[in-house]
Amino acid sequence: MKEIAISEFKAKCLGILEEVRKTRKPIRVTRFGKPVAEVVPPSPEKRDGRRLGCMIGSAQILGDVVGSISDKSEWEATRK
């Protein structure tokens, strides 16, 4: 594991955090040669994994889905 002095960490904090995010390798922060903290990458986000049924309740059926619309006025009436 890479070690870095606390003073250097303070000066380059944002860059070090970005490095940890990109490389996914932790960095140990030391003070007077002794470990103070470890910067570790975040654990991967847990996905729900649910695809089937994820849009339930987001659509609405208006009118007859099986039959055909024979008259244009019926179509206009169901659209409003």
Buried (B, 14 or more C-beta within 10 A) or exposed (E): EEEBBEEEBEEEEEEBBEBBEEEEEEBBBBEEEEEEEEBEBEEEEEEEEEEEEEEEEEEEEEEEEEEEEEEEEBEEEEEE
